[in-house]
Amino acid sequence: MKNILLAVLRLSLGWIFLWAFLDKMFGLGFTTTPEQAWVNGGSPTIGFLKFATKGPFAELFQGLAGNMLVDWLFMVGLLGIGAALMLGIGMRLASYSGVLMLAFMYLAVIPPEHNPFMDDHLIYGMTLLLLPMLHAGRHWGLGGWWSNTGLVKRFGMLE
């Protein structure tokens, strides 16, 4: 039962990242309209960074809105984290990268809207840190095979 729960948790978090990538890339109409899609020249970061940020770091994050490098880093991060979690490979790197992305997103909206300090970014981040510790990529994923490759044996961070 524990392995099933770990697999479902990993796949669910992976889908959150991967879906955000797909919606922002193609404008599937959930949070991004087709006109705002990255493939149509839109910026995947401008909406959140320009209009949703608040708190002590709002000005910093608003200044990053629409920056091409920030757009690329964000989209590559969403795709890489989502794909790694879905496949169960590169869990350690994906988890740490996901925590970093979520930490930036948390800082962009502090204080959270419904709680003095706790929000979904922190919960997702803690969950991401737990997944590689419990080898969640080996359950319904390619993590077992991946961890035995020469590349991962040479560079453990890729596990």
Backbone bond lengths (Angstrom), bond angles and torsions (degrees), N, CA, C in turn:
res aa  C-N    CA-C-N  psi(-1)  N-CA   C-N-CA  omega(-1)  CA-C   N-CA-C  phi
1 M - - - 1.445 - - 1.536 111.56 -
2 K 1.357 115.91 -40.71 1.463 120.15 179.61 1.531 110.63 -60.04
3 N 1.320 117.40 -43.04 1.464 121.28 -179.11 1.527 111.78 -65.31
4 I 1.314 116.67 -37.40 1.468 120.11 177.73 1.526 109.78 -65.21
5 L 1.330 116.56 -44.62 1.454 121.09 179.74 1.535 110.66 -62.87
6 L 1.327 117.17 -42.23 1.466 120.57 177.42 1.527 111.55 -62.04
7 A 1.308 116.29 -42.62 1.466 120.35 179.53 1.523 110.95 -64.61
8 V 1.308 116.96 -44.67 1.469 120.55 179.88 1.529 110.32 -65.21
9 L 1.311 117.34 -40.61 1.464 121.51 178.17 1.534 110.80 -63.03
10 R 1.325 116.91 -46.46 1.472 121.49 178.37 1.516 110.69 -61.13
11 L 1.313 117.21 -48.45 1.467 121.07 -179.39 1.531 111.48 -64.21
12 S 1.311 117.10 -36.97 1.466 120.69 179.14 1.520 111.41 -65.38
13 L 1.319 116.75 -46.84 1.465 119.67 177.65 1.528 110.96 -65.61
14 G 1.314 116.06 -39.41 1.466 119.34 176.49 1.507 111.60 -59.51
15 W 1.318 116.57 -42.13 1.463 120.73 179.84 1.524 111.32 -65.97
16 I 1.326 118.23 -35.71 1.467 120.56 177.46 1.530 109.96 -59.44
17 F 1.322 117.24 -46.76 1.467 120.66 179.80 1.529 111.18 -69.45
18 L 1.320 116.23 -44.67 1.464 119.76 -177.83 1.528 111.19 -66.50
19 W 1.319 117.63 -40.40 1.459 120.62 178.77 1.531 110.85 -63.74
20 A 1.338 117.36 -41.88 1.464 120.13 177.94 1.523 109.69 -59.21
21 F 1.330 117.06 -41.21 1.464 120.58 176.95 1.529 110.70 -61.10
22 L 1.325 117.18 -51.10 1.463 121.27 -176.63 1.525 111.79 -62.02
23 D 1.325 117.19 -43.08 1.462 120.46 -179.19 1.524 110.99 -65.73
24 K 1.320 117.61 -41.77 1.462 120.34 -179.93 1.533 111.68 -73.47
25 M 1.301 117.07 -32.88 1.460 120.83 179.31 1.526 111.51 -69.64
26 F 1.331 116.71 -47.16 1.462 121.06 -170.83 1.532 114.30 -110.22
27 G 1.328 118.18 -4.11 1.454 120.48 179.99 1.512 112.11 60.55
28 L 1.308 116.35 62.51 1.461 121.79 -174.90 1.528 113.06 -78.45
29 G 1.333 116.30 1.03 1.452 120.45 172.87 1.513 116.03 90.40
30 F 1.312 118.43 7.95 1.457 119.34 178.03 1.523 109.44 -88.93
31 T 1.322 118.79 -68.40 1.465 120.00 171.89 1.521 111.07 -109.00
32 T 1.311 116.82 -12.64 1.464 121.34 -178.66 1.526 109.58 -125.94
33 T 1.318 115.61 125.60 1.463 119.88 176.79 1.526 109.17 -78.19
34 P 1.322 117.55 158.14 1.469 119.68 178.16 1.539 112.64 -55.32
35 E 1.303 117.73 -35.46 1.471 121.06 179.93 1.527 111.98 -66.66
36 Q 1.339 116.97 -28.83 1.464 121.82 -178.78 1.525 113.21 -92.37
37 A 1.328 117.79 -0.41 1.461 121.96 -176.78 1.527 110.91 -60.55
38 W 1.306 114.48 148.89 1.465 120.01 179.51 1.520 110.63 -62.35
39 V 1.326 117.43 -37.97 1.465 120.38 179.54 1.527 111.73 -66.71
40 N 1.310 116.82 -18.12 1.468 121.16 178.06 1.525 112.58 -102.58
41 G 1.327 116.45 16.24 1.463 120.96 176.04 1.514 115.48 93.07
42 G 1.329 118.19 2.83 1.459 121.03 177.93 1.518 111.75 -76.83
43 S 1.299 115.44 166.84 1.461 121.29 177.07 1.517 109.14 -105.65
44 P 1.329 117.77 124.38 1.462 120.03 -179.33 1.528 113.82 -71.05
45 T 1.315 117.92 -13.27 1.465 119.87 -176.72 1.524 113.44 -106.07
46 I 1.295 118.05 -16.43 1.467 119.60 -169.83 1.529 113.35 -64.38
47 G 1.319 118.26 -40.70 1.460 120.35 -178.08 1.516 112.49 -60.96
48 F 1.318 116.51 -52.89 1.465 120.72 -178.28 1.530 111.37 -68.42
49 L 1.321 116.36 -50.40 1.463 118.69 -174.30 1.525 113.05 -69.09
50 K 1.299 117.91 -31.96 1.461 120.10 -177.38 1.527 112.49 -84.14
51 F 1.352 117.02 -35.91 1.459 119.36 -169.91 1.526 115.51 -116.04
52 A 1.322 119.04 -20.12 1.471 120.47 -176.27 1.522 113.00 -100.90
53 T 1.314 117.75 -12.21 1.463 119.97 -176.74 1.518 110.62 -75.76
54 K 1.333 114.08 149.46 1.464 120.93 178.43 1.520 107.63 -158.02
55 G 1.296 115.87 172.26 1.452 120.31 175.84 1.516 112.97 88.99
56 P 1.332 116.13 -165.65 1.466 120.94 -171.66 1.533 114.83 -67.35
57 F 1.319 118.20 -20.59 1.463 120.92 -178.44 1.527 112.99 -106.70
58 A 1.326 117.10 6.55 1.466 121.40 -174.71 1.525 111.89 -55.78
59 E 1.308 117.87 -45.30 1.463 120.88 -177.43 1.530 111.27 -62.84
60 L 1.310 116.81 -40.24 1.461 121.29 177.61 1.529 110.53 -60.62
61 F 1.333 116.89 -50.47 1.457 120.59 -177.95 1.525 111.79 -68.58
62 Q 1.313 118.32 -36.87 1.463 121.12 177.66 1.527 110.78 -62.78
63 G 1.328 116.61 -33.23 1.458 121.03 177.35 1.525 113.19 -68.41
64 L 1.315 117.38 -19.94 1.470 122.01 179.07 1.524 112.62 -88.75
65 A 1.330 116.81 -12.76 1.467 121.65 -175.24 1.523 110.85 -58.39
66 G 1.319 115.82 128.95 1.459 121.42 176.14 1.522 115.12 78.91
67 N 1.329 118.46 0.58 1.456 121.79 178.17 1.533 108.40 -68.64
68 M 1.319 116.77 129.34 1.463 120.77 -174.88 1.531 112.20 -59.87
69 L 1.322 118.39 -41.35 1.464 120.95 179.18 1.530 110.74 -64.54
70 V 1.309 116.88 -42.32 1.464 121.16 178.47 1.530 109.69 -64.15
71 D 1.344 117.27 -41.72 1.462 120.67 177.21 1.521 111.02 -59.01
72 W 1.317 117.03 -46.77 1.470 121.30 -179.45 1.526 111.58 -64.48
73 L 1.324 117.14 -46.42 1.467 120.20 179.31 1.525 111.25 -60.45
74 F 1.329 115.92 -41.64 1.457 120.96 179.90 1.524 111.32 -63.92
75 M 1.311 116.39 -48.08 1.467 119.75 -177.20 1.533 112.21 -69.32
76 V 1.322 117.42 -42.34 1.471 120.21 176.90 1.533 109.32 -62.89
77 G 1.325 116.39 -39.17 1.457 120.24 177.75 1.518 112.04 -63.09
78 L 1.334 117.25 -47.92 1.470 120.24 178.54 1.522 111.22 -58.37
79 L 1.331 116.49 -46.91 1.459 120.59 -178.97 1.528 111.50 -65.25
80 G 1.314 117.09 -48.41 1.459 120.87 -177.80 1.519 112.96 -63.84
81 I 1.315 116.91 -45.99 1.465 121.07 -179.98 1.525 109.50 -65.29
82 G 1.325 116.10 -47.30 1.465 119.73 -179.17 1.515 112.68 -61.44
83 A 1.332 116.76 -47.21 1.468 120.29 -178.97 1.528 111.19 -64.73
84 A 1.331 117.22 -43.11 1.461 120.18 -179.81 1.529 111.38 -62.24
85 L 1.320 116.54 -43.71 1.462 119.26 179.01 1.524 111.22 -66.54
86 M 1.309 117.51 -40.95 1.464 120.26 179.94 1.531 110.98 -63.92
87 L 1.332 117.03 -39.94 1.460 121.42 -178.76 1.531 113.02 -82.61
88 G 1.329 116.79 -22.03 1.459 120.54 -177.91 1.513 113.13 81.54
89 I 1.335 117.22 18.72 1.470 120.86 179.46 1.531 109.44 -116.24
90 G 1.308 115.06 154.45 1.460 118.83 179.35 1.515 111.92 61.17
91 M 1.304 116.82 33.07 1.461 121.54 -173.69 1.530 112.91 -61.05
92 R 1.303 117.02 -40.15 1.464 119.74 -177.99 1.526 110.42 -64.89
93 L 1.326 116.83 -50.03 1.465 121.12 -179.96 1.526 110.97 -64.76
94 A 1.326 117.11 -42.67 1.464 120.95 178.99 1.524 110.70 -63.34
95 S 1.308 116.64 -41.62 1.462 120.27 -179.08 1.523 111.49 -64.96
96 Y 1.321 117.13 -47.30 1.463 119.79 179.82 1.526 111.25 -64.89
97 S 1.315 116.41 -39.42 1.465 120.03 177.68 1.523 110.63 -65.63
98 G 1.326 116.54 -41.58 1.456 120.63 177.90 1.517 112.26 -63.13
99 V 1.319 116.83 -41.11 1.464 120.94 177.52 1.527 110.15 -62.02
100 L 1.321 117.40 -42.66 1.462 120.72 178.63 1.530 110.92 -62.07
101 M 1.336 116.97 -45.92 1.461 120.33 179.10 1.528 110.66 -61.87
102 L 1.313 116.94 -45.71 1.459 120.89 -179.97 1.521 111.96 -65.47
103 A 1.322 117.32 -34.79 1.474 120.21 177.36 1.523 110.52 -63.89
104 F 1.327 117.05 -42.33 1.465 119.80 176.49 1.526 110.96 -62.92
105 M 1.316 116.54 -41.62 1.463 120.11 179.66 1.526 110.85 -65.87
106 Y 1.317 116.96 -36.70 1.461 121.40 176.84 1.531 110.18 -64.65
107 L 1.324 116.37 -46.34 1.467 120.12 179.93 1.524 112.14 -62.26
108 A 1.321 116.25 -27.71 1.462 120.49 -178.93 1.528 112.27 -73.51
109 V 1.331 117.93 -17.38 1.467 119.86 -176.16 1.531 113.46 -124.76
110 I 1.333 118.39 14.02 1.463 117.74 -178.87 1.529 110.14 -75.96
111 P 1.297 117.48 142.61 1.459 126.98 -4.09 1.525 110.96 -74.77
112 P 1.347 117.05 150.62 1.470 119.72 178.79 1.528 111.44 -59.04
113 E 1.295 115.21 157.04 1.465 120.95 -174.55 1.524 113.72 -68.86
114 H 1.342 117.86 -37.58 1.460 120.37 -170.56 1.522 115.08 -113.40
115 N 1.331 117.82 7.56 1.456 120.54 -176.20 1.521 107.63 -157.38
116 P 1.331 118.72 150.04 1.471 119.05 -179.02 1.524 114.74 -60.11
117 F 1.341 117.94 -31.89 1.472 118.70 -179.20 1.525 114.20 -147.33
118 M 1.323 119.22 -26.02 1.463 121.88 -172.67 1.523 110.83 -90.75
119 D 1.331 116.14 136.74 1.467 120.48 172.34 1.519 110.20 -152.05
120 D 1.322 116.00 -178.17 1.460 120.96 -174.68 1.522 113.00 -63.37
121 H 1.321 118.48 -29.65 1.466 120.25 179.00 1.529 110.57 -61.31
122 L 1.320 117.14 -41.69 1.465 121.05 179.45 1.528 111.59 -70.17
123 I 1.328 117.11 -40.50 1.467 120.95 179.07 1.528 109.88 -64.16
124 Y 1.334 116.94 -46.57 1.468 120.29 177.80 1.528 110.46 -61.04
125 G 1.324 116.87 -41.48 1.459 120.47 -179.70 1.517 112.54 -62.05
126 M 1.331 116.46 -44.75 1.463 119.81 178.42 1.530 110.58 -64.11
127 T 1.312 116.11 -38.54 1.465 119.84 178.13 1.523 110.73 -65.02
128 L 1.330 116.17 -42.04 1.463 119.65 178.21 1.525 111.50 -59.95
129 L 1.321 117.58 -38.54 1.467 120.46 178.94 1.525 111.80 -67.09
130 L 1.303 116.43 -30.81 1.456 121.37 -179.03 1.528 112.64 -74.27
131 L 1.328 117.97 -35.27 1.464 121.75 -173.23 1.533 114.44 -57.07
132 P 1.340 120.25 -49.37 1.472 117.47 179.20 1.524 113.06 -68.59
133 M 1.333 117.27 -30.34 1.467 119.92 178.31 1.520 111.35 -62.84
134 L 1.325 116.21 -31.69 1.461 121.05 -178.24 1.528 112.34 -99.32
135 H 1.326 116.04 10.21 1.465 122.48 179.17 1.531 111.96 52.57
136 A 1.330 115.22 45.25 1.467 121.12 -176.35 1.525 112.56 -63.82
137 G 1.323 118.55 -23.11 1.462 121.26 179.67 1.514 113.80 -69.98
138 R 1.311 116.62 -14.16 1.479 120.54 -178.99 1.524 112.26 -85.31
139 H 1.306 117.31 -8.41 1.457 122.15 -178.95 1.521 108.51 -107.06
140 W 1.328 116.63 114.51 1.463 123.77 -176.49 1.526 110.52 58.86
141 G 1.323 116.62 32.63 1.456 120.88 179.69 1.520 110.24 -149.36
142 L 1.312 114.40 -178.20 1.461 120.94 -177.81 1.530 112.91 -95.14
143 G 1.317 117.07 13.21 1.461 121.45 -175.32 1.513 114.94 -61.00
144 G 1.323 117.80 -36.98 1.467 120.52 178.79 1.514 111.40 -63.32
145 W 1.326 116.08 -48.65 1.464 120.98 176.97 1.523 110.55 -62.84
146 W 1.340 116.05 -47.20 1.457 122.08 -176.54 1.531 111.49 -58.16
147 S 1.318 117.27 -43.31 1.466 120.29 -176.62 1.522 112.50 -67.59
148 N 1.328 118.01 -17.39 1.463 121.64 178.91 1.527 113.80 -94.91
149 T 1.315 117.80 0.47 1.469 119.88 178.72 1.526 109.78 -74.52
150 G 1.312 115.65 154.39 1.457 120.77 179.33 1.519 112.54 -61.77
151 L 1.312 116.66 -36.15 1.465 121.42 179.72 1.526 111.36 -60.75
152 V 1.312 116.56 -46.05 1.467 120.49 -178.82 1.521 110.57 -72.20
153 K 1.330 117.22 -35.19 1.464 119.19 177.31 1.524 110.76 -65.24
154 R 1.320 116.21 -31.67 1.463 120.26 179.33 1.527 111.48 -80.60
155 F 1.349 116.81 -38.56 1.467 122.47 -178.42 1.526 108.12 -123.33
156 G 1.328 115.56 87.53 1.465 121.94 -175.33 1.517 115.08 -57.28
157 M 1.337 117.47 -25.06 1.458 120.91 179.81 1.536 111.17 -62.21
158 L 1.321 116.97 -21.31 1.459 120.95 -177.89 1.527 113.07 -81.83
159 E 1.336 116.65 -5.60 1.471 118.88 -177.74 1.514 111.83 -62.25
